[in-house]
Amino acid sequence: MPQRVFHRLAATLMVTATAVGLSMAALPGTGAVAAPGAVVFDVAYGSNPAQKLDVYPGSQRAPAVILVHGGHWTGGDKAAPSLREVAQSLAADGFAVFNINYRLATSKQDGYPMMTDDIAAAVSWTQANGGEYGADPSDISLLGGSAGGHLVTLAAQLINSEAPGTIRKVVSLSGPMDFVQMEALAGGLARGYDLVYVNTYLGCVLTSCTPAQLQGPSPYYNIERATCPAMMLVHSQRDMIPVVQATRMHDALGAAGCSSTLTVPPGRGHGFEMFEPQHDAITAFLRN
């Protein structure tokens, strides 16, 4: 297993909450609890302008779900209508939802470990402030789609390796799990999927990356039996990311004694577009 690098930004960032939106919702430190249904937009969980989240408050001690968008590691936004629909659906089901943005990878800024650092900072913020939005800070799960599915899986592994039990469950919708295999699987990727996105996230070209550069950011190579959260992998049979990424991860989790649920819907489907068809199974997994 490669030596992993994980910077806990939450330990150094000033996480001052700045809410923009409905004034009826509470700010951290007031002692009040935001009313369920009163969405609070653009709360800062870190000092970088990209480190913002929208809160969909729950009732008292509601399970917390941190929602992580996709977008090839180089794009995407929490404000996308499809993401807001997922957040609203989960909030209606009784969860306290924290829909986050994070810093994106560019040609000048590698995605790893920056993005998992941001998720860790959002988790730390939720632990410290989630109770004022009706969340149970001791019951935090992560849910992401596409690149976000990869990020929530990796972040949960890295967070739990430092603080076991912090992340209880993970739901990954179409998340890539093994960058070592991405080049070999390139022919199976959907037309229009450019491996340049992977290169940008990793900060190296797949064909010339070192084993450590490929394995470190790969959830497949970061499985630890003692700290692994329960995982639910949803990956369609004809996904733009080959389904073998999910099946191999599921098998490896099982071999390590970790809890893993694999769902492979027939036909095409990718990322958050699979949330609604799998809604009942996902919410049951997160709740139990």
N, C-alpha and C positions, 0 to 999 in steps of 0.2 A: 504494500500500500504506500503511495507517495506521501511525502511530508506535506501537510496541508498548511496553507497560510490563511488566517482568518483574523481580520482586524475588527475588533468590537468597537465600532464608532460610537455606540451608545455610551461607552465609558468616558468619552471625551467630549461629546457634543453637548451643547446647551440646548435642551429640548424644551424650549419655551413654546407653549401652545398659543397660536394665534388663529382664532376662528374667524372666518369670513362667511357670512350667511345668516341663518336664522338666529336672532338674538335671544329667543326663548330658550335656547339650549345652554347648558352650563359650560363654563370654562374650568379646566383643572384648577383645584385649589379653592374653589368657592364653597365646597361642601354640599352643593346642590347636585341633583342628578338630572341629566337631560331626559326629556320626555321621549318615550318611544315614538318613532315616526317623525321626529323633528331632526331632519338631516343637517349636519354641521359640515360645511364645506371648507376645504383648504386649511386644515389644522397642520401646523408645522411640527414635525417630529424630529427635525434636525435643522442645522443652520443653512444648508444649501437650498436654494429656491426650488429645486426639484423634489425635495423631501417633504412632501405634503400628503395628507390623507383626508378622505371624507369619512365622517362617522355616521353610521345608521344605528342609533342607540337601541339597546335592548331593555327589557325589564330587569329587575334586580337579579344579579348573579347569572346573567345569560351567558351561555358559551360564546367565546369570542372567536370570530373568523377573520383572518387577515387575507384580503383578496389582492392578487397580484396579476396585473394584465400581461398579455403577450405583446408581440410586435417585433420578432426577430432580434431581440436584445437591443435594437437600434431605434425603435419607435414605440407607438402605443401610448395610451393615456387612460387614466382612471375615469375621465369624463365621457368616454365612449358610451353611447346609449346602451349597447349590449352589456357593458360592465355594470352600469347603473341598474339595469333590469335584474341582473344576477344579485346585486347587493340588496335591492328592494325585496326580491323574492326571499332571500335568506333572512332578512330582518322580519318579514311577515311570518316566517317560520319560527321566530323566537330567538334568533341569534343576534348578538351585537356585532356589527360588521364594520371593518376598517379597510376601506378601499384605497390602496396606496399608489402613489407615483414614486419613482426612484430615478436615479441618474442613469442615463442611457450611454451605451457604448458608441464611440466614434473612432475615426482613424487615429485620433490623438489621445484617446482615453479608453483603455481596455475595460471590458465588462467584468472580468474576474480579477480580484475578489470584490470589486466595488459594489456590485449589485446585491450580493448576499450580505455585505456589510450594511447596506441600507435596510434590507429586510430585518436584520438583527436589531438595528436602531428602532425600527417601527415596533418590533416585538417588545423591546425594552420600554418604549414609550407607552405601549398598551399595558404592560405590567404596572407601570407607575400611575397611569391616568385612566385606564379603561374602566375602573370601578365607577367613576363619575359619569360614565355613559352607559351604565347598567351592565357592564361586562364583568365576568368572573376572571380576574387576572391569572388565576391558577388553571384555567381551562382555555388554552389558546391553540387553535388549529390554523393551518395555512391551506389556501386553495388557489391554484393558478392554472392558466391555460397556455398551451404552446410554449414559447420561451418562458413564460411565467410558470408553467408546469415544471420545467426544469429547475427554475430558480427556487421554487418553494421546496422541492425535494432536497436540493443541495443545502439550502439555508437551514432547513430543519435538522439535517444530519450534523452540520457544523455547529449549530447552536446547542443541540443536545449533547454533542461531544464535550462541550465546555460546561454546560449546565444541564445534566440529565433530567428529563421530564418536563423541560420548559415547553416544548411543542408536543402536544398530545397526539394530533392526527394531521395527516397530509392528504390532500386530494390533488392529483396531477392529471390534467386533461391534455393529452398529446405531448407530454413533455419529453424532449430528448434526454436520454439517460447515459449514453456512452459515446463520447467524442472519438474514442479510438476507432470505433466502427463507422463513423460518419462518412469517411472517404470511401470505404469499401461499399457502403450502401448508397452512394450518390446516385447510381443508376436507378434506384428504386424510389428516389425522391420525386415528388410531383413536379411536373413541368412548371417553371416559374420560380421554384425555390432555389435560390442562389446560395452556394456555400460561402459566399463572401460575408454573409451575416455571421456565420460561425467563426470565420477568421477574425472578424471585427471584435466579436465577444472575447475570443481567446487571446487576441493580440499577436497571433502568429498564423501563418498559412498552414492548413491541415497537413499538407504533404511534407512540411519541414518543421512542424512542432516537435518538441522533445516528448518522450513518454510522460514526463512529469507535467508538462503543459497540457497534455490531453487528459491524463488521469485525475489530476487535482480537481478540475471543475466537473468531473463526471460523477453523478450520484452512484453509478454502478461500482465505482472504486472507493466509495466512502461509506460502505455499509459497516456498521458496528453493532454487533448483537446486543451489547449491554445498554446502548443508548438509543436504538432505532425507534422512531415513532411509528405508530400504525399507519400504513399507507394504503390508499385506494388509487389504482392506476386505471384510467379510462382512455382507451386508444382504439379508434375505429379500424376495421379490417383494411380499409383502403385510405388510410390517413396519408397526408403529405409527408409525415415522418413515418418511416416503415414501422409496422407494428412489432417487429422483432425487438425494437428498442424497449418496449414495455414488457414483452414476454420474458426476455432475458433478465430484466430487472426483477420481475416478479419471482422467477425461479431462484435468483441469487438471494433475494430477501428470505424466501422460504428455507433455502439451504442454510442460511445463517441463523435461523430461528426467529426471524422477525415476522410481525403480522403484516400480511399483504393481501389485498383483494384486487383481482384483475377483472375488468369488464371490457370486452371487445365487441362493440356493436357492429353489425354487418354493414356493408356499403361504405359510403364516404361520410366523413365528419371530422372536424378539426377544432381543437381548443374549446372555447366557451360556447360554440354552437351546439356542443353535446350536453351542455348543462341541463337544459330543459327536459330533453328526453330521459335523462338519468337523474332528474331532480329528486325523486322519492328515495332512490338508493343512496344518493350523495348525502341528503339531509339525515337519513337514518344512520349512515356511517358516522357522520360528524356528531350526532347527538348521543349515540350509545357508547 
